[in-house]
Structure formats: structure tokens, C-alpha cells
Amino acid sequence: MGLEIYRPVAAEGAARTSTPGISAFMLVLAVWLGFALWAGWDRGSELSRIQADADRLAYTLGQHVERTLMEADQLTSLLGGAVIERGLDLPLAEWTRNGHLGAEPFLQTAILDASGVLRASTNPTFEALDLGNSRHLRIHVDNPRPTLFVSKPLRGRSSGRWVVLLSKGIVGPTGRFMGVVEVSLDPLSLTSIYKSIYLGSRGAIGLLGTNDFIYRVRWSGEASDPGQPLPASSADRQALAAAAHAEVVEKSPLDDVERIYGVHRLSRGNLAVVIGYDLHEALSMYRARLLLVACIASFLSALIIFVQMRQAKAIERMAKLADRAAVVSRRLRERNQHLHALFFALPDGVAIFDTNRHVEDANGELCDTLGVSPGDLRGATPQRFVELLYRGRRPTRDSVTPSELLATIDCAALSHEFSGVIEFEIADSSSYAVRVVHTSDGAGCVVAVWDVSEMRREQRAKSRFIATAEAEIKIPIANVVGYADLLAADLIPPEKRLGIYRTIRSQAQRISQFVSNHLQLTRLETLGASEMTFHRVDLARLVRDVVEAGFADDSRVTLESAREPVFVMGDAASLASAISHLLENALKYGLGREVNISVARASDERRNAMLKVSDRGMGIKVDELRLVFDKFFRGKLQHGSAGDGLGLALVREIVLLHRGHISLESEVGKGTTVTLHLPAVE
């Protein structure tokens, strides 16, 4: 639109002397209304940020406390086992001096017999005291199970310092209660590493018992107050009673300071971490921003009044620029043409919605994605656009829903942006990323849609790889290291060492198998068939050789070989590996039932070679059939069985490199049949 629009405005300027005043009033009102809205939003954002910090610190501190409790659990379990093998009078002080028994972070470790008499301690000068009346001992006597109990804060008899006792009952193989292993811990050590974190002069960090609601330790400023009970009226206590994690704002019943709390319940020990920021201190930056923005709003109000008073003269001057309208219009047309060409050259699907929220234009990529022509899409309503995109398919739980996308397109927000991903529950459906950007003047919006199916598959494969690698490498290594440490410390009786050695060997073989399978699959994906040696192979004979070499002793495997040779052009070693993986999978998930393998020629005109492996095991769910050949995928029914999720992916890669294809049929509870189709040669 040219600058000619200012000519009639200038002509009417003299008769509209009241317009600048009205405009100034409306703009100033808008500034202060925006200020009020921003103030409310900023305060809410600040509180959300503070709450997030408190939640994060509570979770992090909770992890530290859980690691300490886990160390105590492992230590008490180890000593309990030693008591069962060697008796109650263990040389704990000697073990501590020799380094076999770590001291940190615990103050003292002791062993009491079933009657409460102190029998062993890491303190070399201990006395055989009778602690039979202690509450924590009675708990284990009344409930003789090897579980870790965390006591209330207690004051030491001689030192006068606060301690928390971590104890576990010792139960013999016959179920006889033999005594208790106690570990004393300075409660401040559970939270002292976070004392350096500045929570304000009146912030608070605490470790609260969830069964008795007594603080094991509590920091507030420079003061530490273990042993304080939390009143029943406390919001923290009520929140913990209802959920494992909570966000609470309340005035503390202990020191009358209003704080915003993050509460995280631990998974062990009946404990919860409480992190609190003083609300007044935490909002100090918000108040400073509020003052600054108020000054800015005042300045803008004055500036608006000044500008509006000069509006009439400005309109008159604008009219003089109308002569330049032709030049500006030409340049705008050229720019629009460039933008139009760019719009249709974009690799992503894009639709432009006008002020009335109808499709004004759409590029070819979007039309291809939706399966319509540009003419059919122009003028479409947001409802029609969403229907074409979803086509009745139900999105997954974490995807953008049709109603959510429709509301985003219809909203009248200025400069609003929205991004999300659409995935459908239907197998093999495409996944889309969608982005909605509203113009700064509210005149419409732009919707971009592009296919992210491959990217989402890669993300899921990476996630499965991380989970599989942890199960197949990290856990076996941890087992090997743990058993090796026990053997090095000479804590395993000689008659049990052979079993330990076999376990270490089994775990090492598990790691080796995972690494070997992963390297073989990576080599096939990277180098393809370049390292294979193709020659004429009798598939029937190869199957017999594989069965005789690796599965001859397994009575579950039955072979139905062809009466005459079935030749294919292939690499014998790779095909043998594929056959072995199929048999291993069938035996692993066959529930101990018969596994059948057969070789034959197809009955169709192509007469391809077919190799079938069938089991009558647990089967595979229908919604997982399309995923079984993905790397590291393991079905929900198979999570109880060992495996790295690479077997079928490796078989599929080998078959594809032999210019064949693989098919799978399965039914839950009835079994699975995998068929390899390979080009036959004479």
C-alpha cells in the first residue's frame, strides 16, 4: 500500500484535534495494563524458577543421601554375612587399620548380639556394653529381617554430639536372629557438602523422616538443628503424606520464616530432602526489576504523550512523502516476488493463514504431504487443515493433539510461536514436526510441517543403544569388579570361589558377545559386502553343519532339510552366523519348546530358497512386529530374558547384502516364524 493513504488524513487533521489526546490515553492505558500483566507474569516466572531450583537441589541432595544409605546398606550386609560365617567377634578395628573396611563417611561401626551386648567395634578401646534396651535394637528383635533402619538423631553418651544410627538385623540361614550391625553417622555429613550453596541468609536445608516427621538434620543460615519435629499442621508434612515429591509455600512453624520449599522423598530409608528459599529474599531481584520497569513505563507514558501531540504535524509531513510511493511500491513488489519464489522453494511444507484464519497460500511440499492440490488447500479453514494432516489417525500420548494444534492456529496472540511433534499410534505412519508462528501484528500466522520420521527412528535407536549398553556392559563389568574385590579381600570361602570364577567368566562372555555382535553389525553397515566372499553355497548342507556344530546336543531343535541341494550365491560364514542367531533367538524365547528349522525352494515361479525357523514360544505383540528388526529393540514380553537386541538386525543386514529379504510372522502365546528368502542358483 502506497503512502497516498496519508493525504486524506492530512486533510482531516484540523477537524480531528481531539484524536491525539484519545490515542495518547489509550496507549498509556495499554502501557500500564501491559506493565500489570508483566508484573504478574514475572512474579510467577520468578517463583517457578525458584521452585525449580529448590526441586533440583532437593533431588540432587537426595541422590547424595541415597548413595550414603546405599554404602551403609552394602557395609552392613557385608558385615552381616561375615558374622554368619565367622561369628560375632569380628576384628573390625584391625580391618579398618588394614584398609579392608572403609571408615568414611561413618563415625563408628559396631556389632551387637541378639541380646544387645556390644561384641565388635571399629573403636579399638570399646567396652562390651549392654544396649538391649535401645529402641533401634528392639525394632530388629521384633521384626528380624535384614533391612536397613535409620534412627532419629541421638546424642552420643561420651562425645555429646548428634549422630544417626543406621542398623540392619543379622538373620542366619535358618531364620534365627543373631544380632545387629550398627553404623553411626554424623547427620551433618549428609547435607554439609551443600552448606556452601547460598540460599539466602534465611534459607533452609533439611533431611526429614517420613515416618516420624523428625528432622535428622536441618541447616538454616549458620545454625544446625537436628532432632526437631515437624508439626502435624505443616504443609510440608501434609504434602509428603500425599505424594513422593511436593512444592510448598508456607511460613515455617519452626522459625516463622515464609519459604518456598522443594520436597523430594527418597526411595529408601523413609527420608525426604527439604530445600527452602526465604520468599522475601528470593523475590528481591523481582522487586528490583519491577521498579526498573515501572520507571521505563513512566518514561514511555511521557514519550507517548509527547509523540501523540506531534501526530497531526507528522501526518501532514507524511503526505509530502506520497510522491515516493511509486518507488516504494515497486521495490515492495520485487521483494514480494522474491519471497514468493523462496516460499515455493522451501524443502519443508508451509501454509500461510490470513487474518480470518483461512489458508491464503501453500507450497508444493505441503500439498504433497497432505495429498491435495494447491487449489484444494487454498481457502481451507484451520479445522479442514488439521483434518487433512491427521486424517483420523490417533496421535501418541506425547504428540501434539488435533485440538491443541487447532487452538494454536486460531489464537490471536501476537508474535506467538509454537513447536511440537506429531506421531501416530498406527504402525509405519510418518512423524511430523510442526511449527506455528503468528505475525507480530496479529494479521495471521505461518504453519510449517516437515517429516521427521527418520530422525525419530534414529533417536529411538540411540535411546535403545544406551539402555542396552548399560545392561550388557556396565552391569556385567560392575559384577566382575565387585566379585574381584571380594576375592582380593579374601572374603569368599574357598568352597564358593569356583562359583564366583564361573560367574566372572559368564559376565565377561556376555560383554564379549555384545561387543562382537555390535562390531559385526557396524562392519556390515559400513563396509557392506566388500569383505564377503561370495560363492555357490548349498544352503541345506550349511544348515545341517550349523545345527550339528552348535545345537546337536539340544533335543529341542528339529531339522527338516530339503531332499536335494538348495544352492544360493553367498558368503558361507555370514549365512552361518545368521542361521545361528535365528536358532539362538528361537531357543531363548521358545519357552523350552520345540524349535523347527527347514530349507526348501519356494513354490512360486521364482523358486527362491527359503529358510524357516519356527518356535512355539511367547510370540511378539502386533504393535511391535514392525520394530523387531531395529537395532537394540527388545519387545515388552522379552524384558525378562537376556539379550542385546542385535540378533534380528544382524540377520536382516546379512540377508539384504545377499539381495534377499526377511519376513516374520508371530502370535502372542503361539510362537514366531522367521523366513529368509534368498535368490537361488542352479
N, C-alpha and C positions, 0 to 999 in steps of 0.2 A: 504494500500500500504506500503511495507516494506522500510527500509532505504537503500536498494540497489540502489535506484534512485540516490544517491549521488556519486556512483562510476564513472559513465561516466562524471559527472560534474567535479569531481576532475581531471580526466584525461585530460579534455579540458581546465582546468583553466589557464594553462600557455599561451595558444593561445588566451585567451579572456581577456587580461589585460584592455581593454577599457570598459568592462561590468560594473565594479563598478562605474566608473565615470558617465556613462549614467544612471545607476539606481539611483545614488545619485541625479543627476539633475532632473530626473522625480519625485522622491519622494519629493524633496524640492519644486518643482513646485506645486505638489499636496498639500503640507502643506500650501503654501501661497494662492493657489486657495481656499482651504478649509477655510483659515482664512478670505479671502474676502467674501466668501459666508456666513460664520458665522456672520461676522460683519454686513452684510446687514440684515440677518435674526434676529440677536439680536436687532438691532436698531428698526426693525419693530415690534418685540415682545415687546420691552420696550414701544414703542408708543402705541401699543394695550393695554398693561397693564395700562398705564397712562390714555388712553381714557376710559377704563373700570372703573377705579377709579373715573374719572370725571363723567361718566354716572351714576354710583352707588350713588355718593354723590348728584348729581343733583336730582335723583329720590327720595332719602331719604329726602333731604331738601324740595322737592316738596310735599311729604306726610305731613311734619310738617306744611308747609304753608297752604295746603288744610284743615288740621284739624283746624287751626286757623280761616280760612274763613268759615268753616262749623259751628264753635262755634259762629262766628259773625252772620251767616245766621240764626241759631237757636235763638240767642238772639233777633235779630231784628224782626223775625217772632213772637216770644213770646210777645214782647212789642207791635208789630203792632196789634196782637189780643187783647191785653189788652186795647189799645187805642179804638178799635172798640167797646169794651164792656163798658169801663169806661170813655172814653173821653181823651182829650189830656193832661190834667193837672195831670199826674201821679206822685206819691211821689217817684221818682227814688232814691233820696238821702236817704230817710228813708229805702227803700227796700235794698239799698246797706249796710246800717248800720246793718240791721237785718239779713243780710246774704241771703235774698231771691233772690238777684241779685248779681251775682259774678262780681268782678271788674277785676280780672286777665284774659287775659293779656292786657285788654283795658285801655286806659287812662281816657276816659270820654264817657258817653252815654247821648244822648240828643234827644229830640223830637221837631220837627218844625211843625207848622200848614201849611195849603195849601198855605198861602201867604208868608211863610218863617220866621215867628216870632218864636223865641225860647220859647217853652211853658214848657218844663220839662228838667231836667238835673240831673246827679248824683253829680254835684257840688252844694252843698247846698247854695252857695252865687251867683248863676248865676243871670244874668240880662236878661230881655226879649228883646234881640237884634233882629233887623230886618235883616235877612240873605237872603232876597228874591232875591238878585242879584247873589248869588253864583251859579257857574256852575253846581255843582252836584245836587242842588235843581232843576234847570231848566231841567236837564235831566229827573228827575222823573215827573215833571209837564208836559213835552212834551210827555212822554211815561209812563202813570200812570199804571205801573204793579209792583207787589210785588217781584221784582228781586233785588239781591244784586249788588251794583255798587261800584267799587274800584277806588278811585280818584288818581290823580297824587300827589306826595309829596307836601305838603303845609307847610308853616311856621306859627306857632301859633301867634296870634295877640299880646298876652302878654308875653308868655314864649320865643318866638323866636325859639323854637325847631321844628324840622321836624316832621310832622305827616301825616298819610294816613287816609282818611275818608272812612269808609265802611258804605254805606247807603242803605236803602230799602224803597220804597214807601208804604204808607198805603192806601189801596183801600177798601172802605166799601162794604157791601154785594150788594148794588145797583150799584156798579161800580164807586161811587163818590170818587175822590181823596181827602183824608183827611189830608195828611201830609207826613212827612219823619221821619224815625228813623235813627239817625247817631251814629256811634261808631268810636271814634278816636283811632288810633293805632300807637305806635312808630314803624316806619318801621324797625328800627334796631332789634326789638324783633323777627322779622321773621327769621333773619339769625344769631343773636348773639350767639345762642347755638352752632353754628359751627365755631365760631371765634377761638376756641381753636384747631381746626384741622389745622395742619401745611401743607400749600400748597406751601411753599417756601416764600421767602421774597417778591416776586412779584406775587404771586398767586392772584386770584380774585374770589369773591363770589357775585352774584348779583341776584336781583329779578326784571325782566323786564316786562313792559306792552307790550302785543302783539297787541294791537290796536293802541297805540300811540308810541311804542318803546322808552319809557322813563323809566329809572331805578327808581324803588320805593326805592331801597336801593342797595348800592354797596360797598363791602369791598375790599380793595387792600392793603395788608400789615397792617399797623395800621390806615390807612385813610378810612373814610366812606364818600361816595359821592352820596347822593340821589338826584334825580331830573335831572340827566344827560341824554340827548337824545342820541340815537344810530343813527349814520348817515345812510342814505339810502344805501351807498356803502358797509356797513359792511356785512361780510359773515354770521355772526350770524343772522342778520336781514333777509337776503335772505333765509337762511336755515329754519328759523321759518315760513316764508311765504309759504314754500313748504311742510313742514311736521311738525308733533307734536313733534318729537324728532330728534335731529341732533348731528353730530360730526363734529367739525370745527377746523381747524388750521389757524390762521391768526394773523397779527400784529394789536393789538388793536388800533382803531382810537382815543381812549381816552387818552392813555398814551404811545403809540408806543412800547409796550412790546408784543413780539410774544408769543402767548399762544396756548395751545391745549385745546379746550372747549368741555364740555358736556352740552347740552341744553335739558331741559325737559319742555314741555308745560303742564300746569296744566289743569285739567278738568273743573275748574270753575274759574271765576274772570278774564279772559283774561290776564293771567300772565304766565311767564315762568321763570324757575330757570336756571341760567347760572353759571357753575363752570369752572374755567380756571387755568391750571398749566403753569407757565413760562417754555417754551420749553427748554431753555438753562439750567435752574436749574434741570428740570426733567430728562434730559439726562446725568447728572453728573455721576451717577453710571455706565451708559453705557460707558462713556469715560474712566472711571477707569478700567472697565473690558476689554475694547479694548486695553489699554496699557498693562495690565497684560497678555492677550492672545498673544499680539504681542511679548512680552518678551519670552513667552513659545514657540511660533513658531520659534523665533530666536534660542532658545536653541535646539529645535527639529531639526532644519536645521543643526546645528553644529553636533548634535549627529548622524544624518543620514549620514553625510559625513564621520564621524569617523567610523561608523559601516560598511559602504559600502567599505571603504578602507581595512577593515579587512575581507571582504567577501570571498576572494579567500582562505585565510588560514582557515576560518571557514568551507568552503565546503570540504576542504581536511580533516579536523578533523572529519567532519560528516561521511565521508566514512569509518572511523575506527569503527563507531558505527553500521555498517551494520550487523556485527555478532550477534547483539542483535535483529535483525529484526524478527527472528522466534518467540522469546518470546513475543515481542510486538504484532506481528500479531495474535498469539494465544489468547492473552488477548483481543485484539480488536474483534476477532470473538466471544468470550464468551460474551463480553459486547453487541455486536450487537444482539446476540441471546436473551439476557435478555431484551433489548429494544424492540425487535420484539414481545416477549411474552407480554410485558407491553402494546405495541401498540394495540394488539388484545384484551386485557382485559379491555381497557378503556370503560366506560359506554357511552361516547359521540362518535358520528360519526367523524372519522378523515380520511383525504386523504392527501397523500404526493405527491407534484408535483416536478418533476426533473428540471434540468436546462433548458430543452426545453419546460417546462410548460405542460408536459403530466403527467397524473396520474401514479405514479410509484407503489403505493400500497394504499389500503383502507381497513379498518377493517369491521367486520361484521355489527356493529351497523349502520355505514353509508350506507352500502348496503341495510339494511332493511329499512332505512329511505327513500332512493331513489327508492326502489323497483326493484333493479337489483342485479345480481350476481357479485362477485368479479372479475370474468373473463371479464364480460362485461364492468366493470368500469376501469380496468387497461388499460393504453394507451389512455384514453379519453382526449380530448382537454379541455381547460377551457370553451370553448363555449358549448361543449356537457355536461359538468358537470353542468353548470348553467341552461341549458335547462332541465336536469333531476330534479334539485332542484325546479325550478319554475313551470315546466310543463304547461306553457301557462297561469298560474294564474297571475292576475294583483296585484302587491303589493299596500298596502295603501300608503298614501302620505308621511308619516314619516318613511317608511321602506327603507331598502337597495334595490335599483333597480338592475335588472339584469346587466345593463351596468356598474353600479358602482362596483358591485362585480367582473365582468369580468375584468374591468380595474385594480382593486386591485390585482387580481391574476397575471395578465400579467405584472404588473410594475416590473422594475428591481431594486427597492430600496433595500438597504442593511439594515438588522435588522428592517425592517418596520413592524409595527403592525397595524391591522385594526379590529375594532369590530363593530357590528351592530345587528339589529333585523329585521327579515323578517316576516311581517304579510300580509295576503291576504284579498282582498275585498270579496271573496267568503265566504258565511256563513259556519261555522263549520270547516274551514280549520285550519290546525295546524300552529302554530307560531314557528319560529326557531331563535335561536341566532347563529350568525356566527362570527368566528374569524379567521383572516388570519395573519400568522406570517412568514415573509421572513427571510431566513438564513442570518447570518452576512457576508457571503462571496458571496451572490447573487446566490448561486447554486440551489436555488429552494425555495419552501415555503410549509407550512403546513396549511391546512384548516380544522377547527373543526366546526361541526354543531351539535346542540342539541335542543331538543324540549322544548320550554318554554311556551307552551300553557296554562298550569295550572297556572304558575307564573303570566302571563299577565292577566289572568282572575281574580286572586286574587288582582293584582294591580288595575284593573279597579273597582273591588268591593270596595276596600278601598277608592278610589277616590270618588265613588258614595256615600259611607257612610259619608265621611267628608262633602260633599256638602249637603246631606240630613239632617245630624245632625245640620248643621248650619241653614238650613231653618226651621226645625221642633223644634229646641230647642233654639238656640241662638237668632233668631229673635223674637219668642214669648216672651222669657224672657226679651229681651230689651223693647218690647212693654209693658209688665206688669210693669217693673221698671219705664219706662217713665210715664205711667199713674199714678202709685202710687206716684211718685214725684210731679206730678201736683196736685193730691188730697191732699198730705201732705202740699203743699204750698198754698192750698185753692185758686187755680187759676181757678177752674172749677165751673161754676154756678150750683146751686142746681138742676135746671131742666135738666141739662146734665149729672148728676152723675150716674143716673141709667144706661144710655147707656154705660158709662165708666165701671161700675161694670160688666155689661154683657160682654163687650169686654175682660176684665181681666179674667173672668171665661172661656170664649171661648178659649183664648190663653192658659190658664192653662190646659183645657181639651185636647187641641191639643198636648201639651207636654206629658201629661199623656198617651194619646193614642199611641204616638210614642214609648215611653219607654215601655209600656205594650206589644206592638207588637214585639218590638226588644227582650225583655226578653223572651217572649213566643217562638219565633223562636230560640233563643240561647238555651233555655232549651230543645227544641225538638232535635236540632242538637247535644247537648251534652249528654243528658240522653236517647234519643231515646224513645222507647215505655215503658221504665221501670216504668214511673209514670202514664201510662194509664191503665184504667180498661176495658178490652175487654169483651163484652157480645153480645148476639143476639139483634140487633137493627133493627127496622122497618124503613128503610130509607125514605119511603114515608111519614110515620107519623112524622118523625123527621123534614122533610122539611116543612110540614104543621105547626108544632109547631113553627119553626123558623120564618116563614112568619107571623103567627098570633101574635107572641110576639113582633117582631121588625118592621114589614113592613105592618101591617094590614091597617094603615091609608094612605098608599101610593097607589093611584089608578093606578100607572104605573106598578105595579107588578101583573102578572097573573100566576097562578099555574095550571099546568097540571099534576095531580098526577095519579099514577097507580091505576087501579081498585082493585087490590089485594095487599096485603103487599109484600114489597120487602125487604127481610132480608139480612143483612150483619153482619159480626163479627167485631165489632169495639167499639171505645170509643165515647159515645154519645156527650160528651162535646166538644171533639176535632172536630168531624164531624160537629157539630152545628156551631162552630167557623169558619170552612172552608166555610160552606154554607153562613154564614153572610158576610164574606169577599167577596165572589163572587157576592152576591147581591149588596153590597155597591159599588164595582167596577163598576158593570153594570149600576147602577143608577148614579154614579158620572160621567161616561164618555158616558152615553146614550143620551146626548143632550135633556133630558126631554121626551124621547120617551118611548114606552112600553118595559118592561123587562119581559121575559118569563122564568120560571123555571119548569122543568119537571123531573119526575122519571119514569124509565121503566127498563125492562130487555132487554139485547142485544138479537138480533135475531140469533146470531151465536150459535154454538154448546156448547160453554162455558156458555152462558146465564148469563154473569156478570151483576151486577147492574150498570146502567148508570144514572148519574145526569147531566142535561144540564142546563146552564144559558146562555141566548141569549139576546143581546140588538141590537138596530138599531142605534148605535151612531157613533162616529167619526172613529172607527176602528184603526188598527195598521199597520204600514208600513211593507212591506215584509222583508226588511233587519233587522227589529227589532224583528221579531217573535221568533228567537232563543234566545233572551236575556230577554224576558218578565218574565221568572221565576227566573232570577238572583236577588239577594238581592240589594235593593236600585235602581234598574233600573226603569227609567221613560221615556217613549217614547217622541220624539220631539213634537208630536201632543198633548201631555198631560201636557206640561210645564205650561200652564195657569191654571191648576186645582190643588187643594191642594191634597197632598198625600205623604206618606213616602216611597213608592216603596217596601213595605214589604208584601203586601197582597197576591199576587200570589206566592211569595216564601214561605210564611207560609202555604198556601193551598197545594202546591206541597209537602212540607215536611210531612204534615199530611197524604196525600194520599199515599206517599211512605211507611210511617210507618204502613199503613193498607194494604200493599202489593198490592197496586193498581197502576194505572198510570193516568196521566192527559194529555189531548190534547187540542189544541187551534186552531181555525180557525177564520180568520179575513180578512176583505177587507176594505180599506180606504173609508170612506163615506157611507158604508153599514152596518157596525156593526161587532160584535165579538161574537163567541160562544165558551164557555169553557165546556169541558166534563170530568167528573170524572168517571173512570172505577174502580169498586171495586168488589172483589170476593164475589159472593152471596152465601148464605147458605139457607138450607131449614128449 
